[in-house]
Amino acid sequence: TEYFWFFANFTNIVPVDFLDFIPEQHQKDQIHVWYTIHPKGGFNKEGNVMLIPTRKFKEQMNQLKFL
């Protein structure tokens, strides 16, 4: 796939209103991050929901130290 989602295991993603997000052309190689401060969202203040471009990630994955 062109992108894949990464969710921290403690993040409650119900209800989800952003899974149909499609990045703009000039943003297609960027990691997109979402956070929530709502109690039902698991207080995801650190941005532990990410949409990651698969091709760019695979190009860099062997050199990554942090995500």
DOGURO-408916 format. One record per residue (C-alpha): residue in one letter; chain; x, y, z. Coordinates in Angstrom, 3 decimals, padded with zeros to 6 digits, m for minus. Layout:
N
 aa ch       c1       c2       c3
  a  A        X        Y        Z
...
***
This chain:
67
 aa ch       c1       c2       c3
  t  A  000.000  000.000  000.000
  e  A  001.052  003.576 m000.455
  y  A  000.684  004.362  003.276
  f  A  000.318  002.416  006.495
  w  A m001.127  003.389  009.866
  f  A  000.815  003.063  013.117
  f  A m001.153  003.102  016.378
  a  A  000.340  002.857  019.853
  n  A m001.276 m000.090  021.635
  f  A m002.683  002.121  024.407
  t  A m004.482  004.449  021.998
  n  A m008.251  004.132  021.806
  i  A m009.206  005.044  018.254
  v  A m012.977  004.759  018.632
  p  A m014.633  006.748  017.169
  v  A m012.294  007.264  014.252
  d  A m012.885  010.190  011.953
  f  A m009.554  010.516  010.149
  l  A m008.781  007.079  008.669
  d  A m009.850  008.243  005.228
  f  A m007.229  011.017  005.252
  i  A m005.327  011.389  001.970
  p  A m002.257  013.648  002.058
  e  A m001.924  016.495 m000.414
  q  A  000.577  015.918 m003.226
  h  A  003.234  018.126 m001.577
  q  A  002.793  016.167  001.703
  k  A  002.920  012.637  000.256
  d  A  006.400  011.819  001.637
  q  A  005.779  013.166  005.147
  i  A  004.738  011.288  008.271
  h  A  001.379  012.609  009.444
  v  A  000.703  012.530  013.184
  w  A m002.512  012.856  015.202
  y  A m003.045  013.317  018.905
  t  A m005.986  013.711  021.225
  i  A m006.515  015.086  024.701
  h  A m010.015  013.641  024.951
  p  A m010.416  011.046  027.758
  k  A m012.031  008.529  025.392
  g  A m009.009  008.766  023.111
  g  A m006.621  007.495  025.758
  f  A m005.037  010.929  026.338
  n  A m002.786  010.462  023.322
  k  A m000.861  013.703  023.910
  e  A  002.333  012.440  022.275
  g  A  000.922  011.926  018.787
  n  A  000.944  008.141  018.798
  v  A m001.216  007.761  015.702
  m  A  000.763  008.048  012.472
  l  A  000.152  007.703  008.763
  i  A  003.490  006.701  007.248
  p  A  004.413  006.653  003.541
  t  A  005.466  003.051  002.863
  r  A  008.060  003.687  000.137
  k  A  009.864  006.453  002.039
  f  A  009.817  004.400  005.232
  k  A  011.339  001.370  003.480
  e  A  014.084  003.563  001.998
  q  A  015.075  004.779  005.474
  m  A  014.132  001.946  007.842
  n  A  017.640  000.467  008.185
  q  A  019.080  003.826  009.265
  l  A  016.263  004.901  011.605
  k  A  017.069  005.168  015.285
  f  A  013.803  006.786  016.379
  l  A  010.316  007.140  014.979
***
